[in-house]
Amino acid sequence: MRELSFVQLLKLLIAFGLPFALLQIPTEAIPLDGLTLIQHRLLAIFVMAALLWVLEPVPVYATSLLIIVLELVLLSDQSLRIFRHPADTPDFGALLPYTDIFHAFASPIIMLFLGGFALAIAAAKYRLDTNLARVLLKPFGHEPRYIMLGLMLITAVFSMFMSNTATTVMMLALLTPILASVPKEDTGVKALVLAVPVAANTGGIATPIGTPPNAIALQYLTGEHSISFLGWMAIGLPFVLLQLGLAWWLLQRLFPARLSVLELKLDGQFQQCWQAWVVYLTFGITILLWLTTAIHGMNAYVVALIPLTVFTLTGIIGKEELKLFNWDVLWLVAGGIAIGMALEKTGLARQLAHAIDYTLMPALLVLVLLSLLCWLMANFMSNTATANLLMPIGAAIATSVPTLAGTGGLTSMLVILAFSASLGMVLPVSTPPNSLAYSTGLFHSRDMMKIGVLVGLSGLGLLYLAALLFL
């Protein structure tokens, strides 16, 4: 415990010491064109956030809250007076409206996640998720490879509309009685268990609410670049299906099953109380509304508040259920929104984007370099934190580099970065689904690394092929 405390202290000293040292460097000495004092302060906050998110001496959501507070204290029009009117500072820069920073907590993206959490918690409370999983798994028969395929498809579908962590817990619980009848030395066991986190990580790519990096990308895709719920699925779903098919084939080759038949024990019954029927109908209607925005005119953010309202009015979600919402995820996303907004409004994102000369590079090379960086970072830190750091810079590059601007470059850049962040699944610590699967003790970390590297690189290859064809 003493050694861990020392390591945490060392990480904190690095995370706070380097940005503080950066603040002591004169603005004109920083190799960025004409930084204002406000941009200088924001750069220090950005460096601190990156270090805290990578080193994790404190929880990632705490870092997000710290970002918002520091922006309010150092950069806003309601900051401390000594920070608002420093003496002898000709190039001070514009202060940010404090309300813009607070808006991060009430962004439409946050509302989208609240609706998704409400659906997931209500479905779990009345066992809609497990009963649907049982019903959907029955048609896949008794051969291990087809059971694995069914498991992956069902996990991916649930991950499109609810937390991939909750989906993994549910599917691993469903898998437990199946694995009880399989000899532990059968390598097919590894394939079945690894199939769950691979599908959970991949499935969320298909919808805007499936994983936070998607929602963060949508934060920058507004106006003429905006993508509807169905529009995102038109891009994400084919990619997910191709990835799942490839992952299924890889898992069979890497971990072949010895048994030819597996006995499934899938008992269960849908609840018939009125609350359960409210959940079933609301779940179905919400998804239908998300898919038909072009017909009724309500965007995904507005629709997301409907299930939350219905469930709270009917008592299906009460005070205890509200405590189950992933508030840490909401805080993490809010911090990313706040720093992204500040990077954009102060012009620092554009300055960082031009720190490397991308103007002479082909558009595909720019996409490849940033997406590879995103994938590598997401393997070692939260994919949400990775997206928070890279999305504003990617957006600035896409709108300012001639080879990307005007060719759908902004949409391509942010979609590829979002997908790349979700493909980071090499290590047990890369994502919560990976950690949950690893905790079963049924495979080694090197097994996860094999499939994670192959799935990640194959996914990046698909993205680059699509970019080559359509850019």
Secondary structure, DSSP 4 states (H G I P E B T S, - for coil): -HHHHHHHHHHHHHHHHHHHHHHHS-GGGSSSTT--HHHHHHHHHHHHHHHHHHH-SS-HHHHHHHHHHHHHHHTBTTS-HHHHS-TT-S---PPBPHHHHHGGGG-HHHHHHHHHHHHHHHHHHTTHHHHHHHHHHGGG-S-HHHHHHHHHHHHHHHHHHS-HHHHHHHHHHHHHHHHTTS-TT-THHHHHHHHHHHHHHHHGGGSTTSSHHHHHHHHH--GGG---HHHHHHHHHHHHHHHHHHHHHHHHHHS--S-S------------SHHHHHHHHHHHHHHHHHHTHHHH---HHHHHHHHHHHHHHTTSS-HHHHTTS-HHHHHHHHHHHHHHHHHHHTSHHHHHHTTS--TTS-HHHHHHHHHHHHHHHHHHS-HHHHHHHHHHHHHHHHHH-TTTTTTTHHHHHHHHHHHHHHT--SSTTTSHHHHHHHTT-SS-HHHHHHHHHHHHHHHHHHHHHHHHHH-
